[in-house]
Amino acid sequence: MKMISKTVPKSKKVLLLIPPNITFDAFTKPGKNTKTWRHKNGRDYGVLITDVPLGALTISGWLKEKCDSEVILIDFNTLIHSTWDHSEEHDFSQWFDETLADIGKTFQPDVIGFSSLFVTGYQNLISLGNVAKKIFPAAFRIVGGNVATTMYRELLHDEPDAFNALCFGEGELPLLELFASPDMQQCCDESTSWITRKNLLSGSHYAHNFIQDLDDITPLDYSAISLDDYHYNPTIKAYTGIEDKANYITYMGSRGCPFLCTFCSAHTVHGRKMRNFSIPRIREELTRLTEVFNANTLVIEDDMFLWNNEWATEVLRIAQELKLNCFFPNALALYALDRKMLEELHKTGVRQLTLAVESGSSRVLKEIMKKPLKLSITNSVVKNCQELGIYTDCNIILGMPGETKADIAEGREFLLNLHANWYRINVATPLAGSEMYINAQAAGQIVGDIRFAGYKKCVIKTDDFAPDEVEKIAYDLNLELNFLNNTDMKLGNYQRAKESFENVLLLREDHALAMHCLILCMQALGDSVSLDLLQKKLDAALKSDPFWKAFFKKHGLLKFRSAKSPPNTSVPITAL
């Protein structure tokens, strides 16, 4: 590897902390349209995204190799399943306090680094920063990730003393600069890579300091975590396309995204220019990880994996050589999913894809989202996936500023005839740093707090929609597309539909419509195992839950409660 810097970084003890990526209210009071898990105390809580923290693993390996640092990584998103039990508290601070105090008995960090990617973890980041300052007053506290880059003004305004500095963009080179400095605060105050109260007040302009050759980055430090802690991952568990949901490794082979989608802010951290690991580097690292973890599945997290189909094909063929089935939690760009690429994906064990459909309205895609996608391409990709036996899971965004009810009606009709297997219906969320956020803020359309939004809570009010209207339309469309007009049920693919509804109930066990659809599938398959128990559970849900009771009555579903087999056609929901 070539030299990155002529300076010599000093060895330090580093504590890397990842705060919960869910608001406390969403965790303790999950809504009807959110996923839940059952705690040992018997209560249901909102599900946290427990993706393997590739950014933190990269930084951990980087600091160990380049700075000879001792690093401890704590991910509160996984730790919550084993140590949190504060049902009477009003936030996570007491749990943070106990956890860090316990660490402090044997480890006193010189530097504490916080990694926060999701705006829904904003308040937790501040709370954790304040607790860390109390427990480790001598430690230098820095923040990296999307939140630091896009919401630095809010962070330094809301809690000016919680952190010493925030990193602008990627952190590898700025960390070398910081660790080589005899005065870390002065270094940050005078650097364009670090945001501090002092240089923000002076009107500093910040700049990315990217590594252009990603091969210079040290390998992922999987030794910093226990991979078993991530097997609860709802992203993995919710997919029928992965049979073995335990033996997997996660990887990211490129950085950047060249597109201008108005709802996205990924470019704020990694830029728009694509950079990638070389094929030899990827082969070497994946071979090592496969041997160490005996993995049979490769989870690929790239923001834009199909930026170059030749490079992507080479990566897939490495996976094939290593007998790794590939899985993509991020939506793939449809324009690059031609038949040849889909066949290559199929060879790599891909049986389920998340597709970046986003909207069924041509106008919304082109004029509002600035997404270069023709609906004919969407139809073609879904059709090819069906022929190849690849399950299609479509991302849909509703309520973009400028979107009208006519646009949503047009999109609804397109999606009803698309015949994809599943749809993730999300409300438009103004992510800090995105064009959507900048424009909505300038127009005074943001009426809620984006720090508590997520993708189910709407915080935008336009001339066409109030926030609660968007939330209702999104939930109604979810029920219509995924349940009442389920593609697999209409095509007679009852086993695959059964698996989808079972996955819904794994994450939302009180979902009466999922129970109803599951019962119809079981009847069609002649599967009587646990059928009586499920029937009784559904009857109880309809008696106790006014929402589901009214819904079933409104849509004429009660007449199917005693059906011997599923109806030949779906029951359409009332037009939005």
Secondary structure per residue as TSV (DSSP state, phi and psi in degrees):
chain	resnum	aa	ss	phi	psi
A	1	M	-	360.0	144.5
A	2	K	-	-81.4	160.6
A	3	M	-	-68.7	141.3
A	4	I	-	-95.2	-40.4
A	5	S	-	-147.1	148.4
A	6	K	S	-83.7	-15.7
A	7	T	S	-75.6	159.0
A	8	V	-	-112.1	105.0
A	9	P	-	-66.0	149.0
A	10	K	-	-94.7	145.4
A	11	S	-	-68.4	135.9
A	12	K	-	-142.1	158.0
A	13	K	E	-88.4	127.2
A	14	V	E	-125.1	132.7
A	15	L	E	-112.1	116.2
A	16	L	E	-99.1	126.8
A	17	L	E	-123.5	133.5
A	18	I	E	-117.8	109.6
A	19	P	-	-71.9	160.8
A	20	P	-	-56.2	138.8
A	21	N	S	-94.8	20.8
A	22	I	S	-129.6	144.1
A	23	T	-	-67.3	154.4
A	24	F	H	-62.8	-39.1
A	25	D	H	-65.0	-41.9
A	26	A	H	-66.8	-28.0
A	27	F	H	-75.0	-46.4
A	28	T	H	-88.7	-21.6
A	29	K	S	-131.8	65.3
A	30	P	-	-63.6	138.9
A	31	G	-	-78.6	172.9
A	32	K	T	-63.5	-28.8
A	33	N	T	-98.6	21.6
A	34	T	S	-122.2	159.5
A	35	K	-	-82.4	149.4
A	36	T	E	-133.7	165.6
A	37	W	E	-139.3	153.6
A	38	R	E	-95.4	119.2
A	39	H	-	-79.6	159.7
A	40	K	T	-62.1	-18.0
A	41	N	T	-82.8	1.0
A	42	G	S	92.3	-5.0
A	43	R	-	-95.9	153.8
A	44	D	E	-94.5	134.9
A	45	Y	E	-128.2	157.8
A	46	G	E	-66.2	144.5
A	47	V	-	-77.2	136.7
A	48	L	-	-97.6	144.2
A	49	I	-	-74.0	120.9
A	50	T	-	-116.7	48.7
A	51	D	-	-66.2	146.6
A	52	V	-	-59.2	126.1
A	53	P	-	-78.1	82.0
A	54	L	H	-60.6	-36.9
A	55	G	H	-62.3	-45.8
A	56	A	H	-67.3	-36.6
A	57	L	H	-66.7	-36.0
A	58	T	H	-64.7	-46.6
A	59	I	H	-64.9	-39.2
A	60	S	H	-60.4	-48.9
A	61	G	H	-63.1	-39.2
A	62	W	H	-61.8	-47.4
A	63	L	H	-69.3	-35.2
A	64	K	H	-66.4	-43.1
A	65	E	H	-79.9	-46.8
A	66	K	H	-83.1	-27.9
A	67	C	H	-120.1	2.9
A	68	D	-	52.2	40.1
A	69	S	-	-88.7	152.6
A	70	E	E	-94.7	123.7
A	71	V	E	-124.3	134.0
A	72	I	E	-120.3	132.1
A	73	L	E	-115.7	128.8
A	74	I	E	-122.7	117.8
A	75	D	E	-106.4	106.5
A	76	F	H	-68.2	-16.0
A	77	N	H	-71.8	-25.1
A	78	T	H	-99.7	-34.6
A	79	L	H	-61.0	-26.9
A	80	I	H	-59.6	-30.2
A	81	H	H	-73.7	-20.5
A	82	S	H	-111.0	-24.1
A	83	T	H	-123.1	-15.6
A	84	W	-	-82.9	128.7
A	85	D	-	-158.8	65.2
A	86	H	-	-124.0	60.1
A	87	S	T	-63.8	-18.5
A	88	E	T	-96.1	-3.2
A	89	E	-	-80.4	165.0
A	90	H	S	-107.2	-2.9
A	91	D	S	-160.8	-174.0
A	92	F	S	-90.1	-0.5
A	93	S	H	-61.6	-38.8
A	94	Q	H	-63.9	-40.9
A	95	W	H	-64.2	-43.0
A	96	F	H	-57.8	-46.2
A	97	D	H	-58.9	-49.0
A	98	E	H	-62.9	-41.4
A	99	T	H	-66.0	-47.4
A	100	L	H	-70.9	-35.2
A	101	A	H	-62.1	-38.2
A	102	D	H	-66.3	-41.1
A	103	I	H	-62.3	-39.7
A	104	G	H	-63.4	-15.2
A	105	K	T	-67.7	-27.7
A	106	T	T	-127.1	-7.3
A	107	F	-	-144.9	121.4
A	108	Q	-	-115.1	102.2
A	109	P	-	-74.8	146.8
A	110	D	S	-83.3	-33.8
A	111	V	E	-132.5	137.2
A	112	I	E	-117.5	121.0
A	113	G	E	-108.7	129.2
A	114	F	E	-107.3	133.0
A	115	S	E	-117.7	118.8
A	116	S	-	-136.1	116.4
A	117	L	-	-98.6	-29.6
A	118	F	-	-110.5	134.6
A	119	V	G	-62.4	-24.7
A	120	T	G	-68.0	-12.7
A	121	G	G	-98.4	9.9
A	122	Y	H	-55.9	-53.4
A	123	Q	H	-66.4	-34.3
A	124	N	H	-65.9	-36.8
A	125	L	H	-59.9	-47.2
A	126	I	H	-64.2	-44.6
A	127	S	H	-60.8	-44.6
A	128	L	H	-65.6	-36.7
A	129	G	H	-62.6	-42.7
A	130	N	H	-66.8	-40.1
A	131	V	H	-65.5	-42.9
A	132	A	H	-61.9	-38.0
A	133	K	H	-63.2	-37.9
A	134	K	H	-71.3	-44.7
A	135	I	H	-74.7	-38.2
A	136	F	-	-125.2	70.4
A	137	P	T	-62.5	-24.0
A	138	A	T	-87.6	-10.3
A	139	A	S	-77.1	145.8
A	140	F	E	-88.0	122.7
A	141	R	E	-106.9	122.4
A	142	I	E	-128.9	154.6
A	143	V	E	-126.5	136.2
A	144	G	E	-129.1	173.0
A	145	G	S	104.1	-179.7
A	146	N	H	-59.7	-41.0
A	147	V	H	-63.5	-41.5
A	148	A	H	-63.8	-38.9
A	149	T	H	-75.2	-38.2
A	150	T	H	-99.0	-19.3
A	151	M	S	-126.9	33.5
A	152	Y	H	-66.0	-33.7
A	153	R	H	-64.8	-43.6
A	154	E	H	-64.8	-43.2
A	155	L	H	-61.3	-47.3
A	156	L	H	-74.5	-20.2
A	157	H	H	-81.7	-46.2
A	158	D	H	-71.5	-34.8
A	159	E	-	-147.7	77.3
A	160	P	T	-65.3	-18.9
A	161	D	T	-107.6	1.7
A	162	A	S	-71.6	-31.2
A	163	F	-	-132.8	148.4
A	164	N	S	-81.1	-35.2
A	165	A	E	-160.7	153.6
A	166	L	E	-119.6	136.6
A	167	C	E	-85.8	133.9
A	168	F	-	-94.1	108.7
A	169	G	S	81.2	-150.9
A	170	E	-	-68.0	150.0
A	171	G	-	-104.8	-8.3
A	172	E	H	-59.1	-56.9
A	173	L	H	-69.4	-41.6
A	174	P	H	-58.2	-34.3
A	175	L	H	-68.3	-37.8
A	176	L	H	-61.8	-42.8
A	177	E	H	-59.6	-44.5
A	178	L	H	-67.0	-46.5
A	179	F	H	-72.6	-16.8
A	180	A	T	-88.4	-9.1
A	181	S	-	-87.2	139.2
A	182	P	S	-73.2	-18.5
A	183	D	-	-132.8	98.1
A	184	M	H	-65.5	-37.5
A	185	Q	H	-66.2	-44.0
A	186	Q	H	-62.8	-40.6
A	187	C	H	-57.2	-46.8
A	188	C	H	-68.2	-39.8
A	189	D	H	-61.0	-31.2
A	190	E	H	-101.2	0.8
A	191	S	-	-100.5	146.6
A	192	T	S	-84.3	-4.6
A	193	S	S	-93.8	-13.1
A	194	W	E	-122.4	138.0
A	195	I	E	-107.0	123.5
A	196	T	-	-130.3	166.8
A	197	R	H	-57.1	-41.3
A	198	K	H	-65.4	-51.2
A	199	N	H	-76.5	-21.6
A	200	L	H	-68.8	-42.2
A	201	L	H	-67.1	-27.3
A	202	S	T	-84.6	-0.9
A	203	G	T	81.2	29.5
A	204	S	-	-63.6	151.2
A	205	H	-	-107.7	132.3
A	206	Y	-	-101.3	152.9
A	207	A	-	-140.1	146.1
A	208	H	-	-69.4	146.0
A	209	N	-	-126.1	81.6
A	210	F	-	-85.2	147.1
A	211	I	-	-81.5	119.5
A	212	Q	S	-76.7	-35.8
A	213	D	-	-102.7	103.6
A	214	L	G	-64.3	-19.0
A	215	D	G	-64.5	-16.4
A	216	D	G	-72.6	-15.2
A	217	I	S	-78.6	140.3
A	218	T	-	-68.1	156.7
A	219	P	-	-61.7	157.8
A	220	L	-	-58.0	134.6
A	221	D	-	-94.7	76.5
A	222	Y	G	-66.6	-15.7
A	223	S	G	-68.7	-14.1
A	224	A	G	-76.5	-13.3
A	225	I	S	-130.6	168.4
A	226	S	-	-103.0	112.8
A	227	L	G	-60.7	-27.5
A	228	D	G	-58.8	-29.1
A	229	D	G	-66.1	-17.9
A	230	Y	G	-99.7	4.9
A	231	H	T	-76.1	-8.8
A	232	Y	T	-81.1	-5.4
A	233	N	-	-43.2	113.4
A	234	P	H	-65.5	-25.9
A	235	T	H	-62.8	-41.2
A	236	I	H	-76.9	-45.4
A	237	K	H	-65.2	-26.6
A	238	A	T	-79.8	-2.8
A	239	Y	-	-104.7	129.0
A	240	T	T	-75.9	-17.1
A	241	G	T	-75.0	-9.1
A	242	I	-	-112.1	115.7
A	243	E	S	-77.7	-47.6
A	244	D	-	-98.4	106.0
A	245	K	S	-95.9	18.8
A	246	A	S	-115.9	-46.9
A	247	N	S	-89.4	77.3
A	248	Y	E	-135.2	158.1
A	249	I	E	-125.3	153.5
A	250	T	E	-114.1	143.1
A	251	Y	E	-150.1	155.2
A	252	M	-	-140.4	115.4
A	253	G	-	-100.2	-1.7
A	254	S	E	-151.0	166.4
A	255	R	E	-134.8	146.3
A	256	G	-	106.4	164.9
A	257	C	-	-155.9	123.6
A	258	P	-	-80.8	-8.5
A	259	F	-	-83.9	165.5
A	260	L	-	-115.1	27.5
A	261	C	-	-54.2	127.8
A	262	T	T	-70.7	-20.4
A	263	F	T	-90.5	-3.0
A	264	C	-	-106.9	146.7
A	265	S	-	-126.1	13.2
A	266	A	T	-59.3	-31.6
A	267	H	H	-65.9	-21.1
A	268	T	H	-64.9	-28.2
A	269	V	H	-96.4	-48.0
A	270	H	H	-102.9	-5.3
A	271	G	-	80.8	176.2
A	272	R	S	-97.7	-19.0
A	273	K	S	-78.5	130.2
A	274	M	-	-76.2	133.5
A	275	R	E	-128.5	146.8
A	276	N	E	-145.2	154.5
A	277	F	-	-70.7	149.0
A	278	S	-	-72.1	158.5
A	279	I	H	-61.2	-43.6
A	280	P	H	-59.8	-40.1
A	281	R	H	-62.7	-44.6
A	282	I	H	-63.6	-43.0
A	283	R	H	-61.6	-43.6
A	284	E	H	-64.3	-45.6
A	285	E	H	-71.6	-42.2
A	286	L	H	-67.0	-35.3
A	287	T	H	-62.4	-45.6
A	288	R	H	-62.3	-47.3
A	289	L	H	-64.4	-38.9
A	290	T	H	-63.4	-42.7
A	291	E	H	-67.2	-39.2
A	292	V	H	-69.9	-42.2
A	293	F	H	-105.6	2.4
A	294	N	T	51.0	42.4
A	295	A	-	-78.0	149.4
A	296	N	S	-121.1	-1.2
A	297	T	E	-133.1	137.5
A	298	L	E	-113.1	116.6
A	299	V	E	-93.9	114.4
A	300	I	E	-99.7	119.5
A	301	E	-	-103.7	7.9
A	302	D	-	-55.1	140.6
A	303	D	T	-66.5	-34.3
A	304	M	T	-140.4	71.1
A	305	F	G	-62.1	-35.0
A	306	L	G	-93.9	34.4
A	307	W	G	-66.4	-27.7
A	308	N	S	-146.0	110.3
A	309	N	H	-65.2	-28.6
A	310	E	H	-67.4	-47.1
A	311	W	H	-62.5	-45.4
A	312	A	H	-60.9	-40.1
A	313	T	H	-62.7	-40.2
A	314	E	H	-62.8	-40.5
A	315	V	H	-62.7	-44.8
A	316	L	H	-61.9	-36.4
A	317	R	H	-73.0	-29.2
A	318	I	H	-63.6	-44.0
A	319	A	H	-60.2	-41.0
A	320	Q	H	-61.9	-42.7
A	321	E	H	-61.0	-37.1
A	322	L	T	-88.4	3.9
A	323	K	T	57.8	42.5
A	324	L	-	-104.1	123.2
A	325	N	E	-78.3	134.5
A	326	C	E	-94.6	147.7
A	327	F	E	-139.9	136.6
A	328	F	-	-119.9	102.7
A	329	P	-	-72.3	-26.8
A	330	N	S	-87.2	147.6
A	331	A	-	-67.3	138.6
A	332	L	B	-95.4	144.5
A	333	A	-	-65.6	125.2
A	334	L	G	-68.5	-32.8
A	335	Y	G	-61.4	-27.4
A	336	A	G	-91.7	-4.2
A	337	L	-	-91.3	63.1
A	338	D	-	-74.6	175.4
A	339	R	H	-60.0	-39.3
A	340	K	H	-62.1	-44.7
A	341	M	H	-67.8	-39.8
A	342	L	H	-62.6	-37.9
A	343	E	H	-66.9	-36.8
A	344	E	H	-67.4	-40.0
A	345	L	H	-62.6	-41.6
A	346	H	H	-62.1	-39.0
A	347	K	H	-62.3	-25.3
A	348	T	T	-92.6	18.4
A	349	G	T	81.7	8.0
A	350	V	-	-72.4	118.8
A	351	R	-	-123.4	5.4
A	352	Q	E	-153.4	133.3
A	353	L	E	-131.6	139.6
A	354	T	E	-92.2	124.9
A	355	L	E	-108.4	135.4
A	356	A	E	-83.2	66.5
A	357	V	E	-73.0	-48.7
A	358	E	E	69.5	-45.7
A	359	S	-	-156.4	152.6
A	360	G	S	-99.9	11.5
A	361	S	-	-109.4	123.8
A	362	S	H	-61.1	-40.5
A	363	R	H	-65.0	-43.2
A	364	V	I	-63.2	-43.8
A	365	L	I	-60.4	-48.5
A	366	K	I	-79.2	-50.2
A	367	E	I	-89.3	-31.2
A	368	I	I	-102.2	-45.5
A	369	M	S	-86.6	-18.6
A	370	K	-	55.8	44.1
A	371	K	-	-107.6	119.2
A	372	P	-	-77.8	75.2
A	373	L	-	-139.2	128.7
A	374	K	-	-95.2	140.5
A	375	L	H	-62.0	-27.2
A	376	S	H	-63.6	-33.0
A	377	I	H	-67.3	-41.2
A	378	T	H	-58.9	-47.3
A	379	N	H	-59.0	-43.6
A	380	S	H	-64.7	-43.0
A	381	V	H	-64.4	-46.3
A	382	V	H	-62.6	-41.8
A	383	K	H	-62.6	-45.2
A	384	N	H	-63.8	-38.2
A	385	C	H	-62.8	-42.1
A	386	Q	H	-60.0	-43.9
A	387	E	H	-66.3	-31.3
A	388	L	H	-88.7	-8.0
A	389	G	T	80.2	32.4
A	390	I	-	-104.0	121.7
A	391	Y	E	-68.9	131.0
A	392	T	E	-108.9	126.4
A	393	D	E	-122.1	112.9
A	394	C	E	-103.7	129.4
A	395	N	E	-79.0	129.8
A	396	I	E	-130.8	136.5
A	397	I	E	-119.6	129.0
A	398	L	E	-119.4	147.1
A	399	G	-	90.7	23.2
A	400	M	-	-61.7	139.1
A	401	P	T	-55.7	126.0
A	402	G	T	101.9	-16.4
A	403	E	-	-75.4	139.8
A	404	T	-	-111.5	170.7
A	405	K	H	-65.0	-32.0
A	406	A	H	-66.1	-38.4
A	407	D	H	-62.4	-44.0
A	408	I	H	-66.5	-39.2
A	409	A	H	-63.0	-41.7
A	410	E	H	-63.3	-44.6
A	411	G	H	-64.4	-38.6
A	412	R	H	-60.9	-45.4
A	413	E	H	-63.1	-39.6
A	414	F	H	-63.9	-45.3
A	415	L	H	-67.6	-34.6
A	416	L	H	-63.3	-26.4
A	417	N	T	-105.1	5.2
A	418	L	T	-77.9	-33.6
A	419	H	-	64.8	35.6
A	420	A	-	-75.0	163.3
A	421	N	S	-77.9	-33.3
A	422	W	E	-154.5	155.9
A	423	Y	E	-133.8	130.0
A	424	R	E	-98.1	106.1
A	425	I	E	-94.7	112.4
A	426	N	E	-116.9	152.6
A	427	V	E	-88.7	147.7
A	428	A	-	-62.5	123.2
A	429	T	-	-115.0	122.1
A	430	P	-	-75.8	89.4
A	431	L	-	-70.4	131.3
A	432	A	T	-56.1	132.9
A	433	G	T	97.2	-17.5
A	434	S	S	-82.5	157.1
A	435	E	H	-62.1	-35.7
A	436	M	H	-59.8	-44.5
A	437	Y	H	-64.4	-47.0
A	438	I	H	-60.3	-45.9
A	439	N	H	-70.0	-41.6
A	440	A	H	-66.3	-37.4
A	441	Q	H	-66.0	-42.9
A	442	A	H	-65.1	-32.9
A	443	A	T	-86.4	-2.0
A	444	G	T	70.0	29.0
A	445	Q	-	-91.3	-11.9
A	446	I	B	-84.2	112.2
A	447	V	-	-111.6	-5.9
A	448	G	S	-121.8	-179.5
A	449	D	-	-93.7	115.1
A	450	I	G	-63.3	-19.8
A	451	R	G	-70.7	-12.8
A	452	F	G	-124.0	22.1
A	453	A	T	-85.5	-65.5
A	454	G	T	74.2	-160.7
A	455	Y	T	-109.2	11.4
A	456	K	T	-117.7	-20.0
A	457	K	S	-102.3	119.6
A	458	C	-	-88.4	134.9
A	459	V	-	-125.8	19.8
A	460	I	B	-118.6	135.4
A	461	K	-	-121.2	124.8
A	462	T	-	-122.9	179.7
A	463	D	S	-65.9	-20.1
A	464	D	S	-96.9	-29.0
A	465	F	-	-142.7	142.7
A	466	A	-	-91.8	155.8
A	467	P	H	-54.6	-43.4
A	468	D	H	-68.1	-28.1
A	469	E	H	-64.8	-44.2
A	470	V	H	-63.4	-43.8
A	471	E	H	-60.8	-41.7
A	472	K	H	-67.7	-44.4
A	473	I	H	-61.4	-42.3
A	474	A	H	-62.4	-43.6
A	475	Y	H	-69.6	-41.0
A	476	D	H	-61.8	-41.8
A	477	L	H	-67.8	-35.2
A	478	N	H	-59.5	-47.3
A	479	L	H	-67.0	-35.9
A	480	E	I	-69.6	-49.8
A	481	L	I	-75.1	-42.6
A	482	N	I	-87.5	-21.0
A	483	F	I	-120.8	-62.1
A	484	L	I	-68.5	-30.1
A	485	N	T	-122.6	40.9
A	486	N	-	-60.3	124.8
A	487	T	H	-59.8	-46.1
A	488	D	H	-63.9	-35.8
A	489	M	H	-68.4	-40.8
A	490	K	H	-64.7	-31.8
A	491	L	T	-90.8	-0.3
A	492	G	T	80.9	14.1
A	493	N	-	-87.7	67.1
A	494	Y	H	-69.1	-30.2
A	495	Q	H	-66.9	-44.0
A	496	R	H	-68.2	-39.5
A	497	A	H	-63.1	-40.7
A	498	K	H	-57.2	-44.5
A	499	E	H	-63.3	-38.4
A	500	S	H	-63.2	-45.6
A	501	F	H	-69.7	-34.2
A	502	E	H	-63.7	-37.5
A	503	N	H	-67.4	-37.4
A	504	V	H	-59.6	-44.8
A	505	L	H	-71.6	-22.6
A	506	L	H	-64.4	-33.4
A	507	L	H	-104.7	-10.5
A	508	R	-	-152.6	81.4
A	509	E	T	-69.6	-12.2
A	510	D	T	-99.2	15.0
A	511	H	-	-77.0	97.9
A	512	A	H	-63.4	-36.8
A	513	L	H	-69.5	-35.0
A	514	A	H	-64.9	-38.2
A	515	M	H	-62.1	-46.0
A	516	H	H	-58.6	-48.7
A	517	C	H	-66.2	-36.5
A	518	L	H	-64.8	-40.0
A	519	I	H	-61.3	-43.0
A	520	L	H	-63.0	-39.0
A	521	C	H	-66.3	-43.2
A	522	M	H	-63.9	-39.3
A	523	Q	H	-64.1	-40.7
A	524	A	H	-67.1	-31.5
A	525	L	H	-88.8	-4.3
A	526	G	T	68.8	27.6
A	527	D	-	-95.3	104.0
A	528	S	-	-98.0	-2.0
A	529	V	T	-64.0	123.5
A	530	S	T	64.2	11.6
A	531	L	H	-65.9	-43.9
A	532	D	H	-61.4	-41.7
A	533	L	H	-63.6	-40.8
A	534	L	H	-67.9	-38.8
A	535	Q	H	-59.3	-45.2
A	536	K	H	-66.2	-37.9
A	537	K	H	-65.3	-39.9
A	538	L	H	-67.5	-43.4
A	539	D	H	-57.5	-41.5
A	540	A	H	-65.6	-39.7
A	541	A	H	-64.9	-39.5
A	542	L	H	-69.0	-28.7
A	543	K	H	-78.3	-34.2
A	544	S	H	-94.8	-21.4
A	545	D	-	-110.9	108.5
A	546	P	H	-59.5	-34.8
A	547	F	H	-61.6	-52.0
A	548	W	H	-69.3	-34.2
A	549	K	H	-61.8	-45.6
A	550	A	H	-67.7	-38.3
A	551	F	H	-63.6	-48.0
A	552	F	H	-62.3	-39.1
A	553	K	H	-67.3	-44.4
A	554	K	H	-61.2	-37.6
A	555	H	T	-102.9	14.3
A	556	G	T	64.1	30.0
A	557	L	-	-84.4	-18.3
A	558	L	G	-63.6	-28.9
A	559	K	G	-69.1	-17.3
A	560	F	G	-90.8	-0.9
A	561	R	T	-63.2	-28.7
A	562	S	T	-109.5	14.4
A	563	A	-	-67.7	145.2
A	564	K	S	-83.4	-21.8
A	565	S	S	-150.4	162.1
A	566	P	-	-69.3	155.2
A	567	P	-	-64.3	155.1
A	568	N	S	-72.6	-26.7
A	569	T	S	-127.8	158.8
A	570	S	-	-75.2	162.7
A	571	V	-	-101.2	109.8
A	572	P	-	-69.8	140.4
A	573	I	-	-78.0	156.8
A	574	T	-	-59.2	139.9
A	575	A	-	-56.4	142.5
A	576	L	-	-68.9	360.0
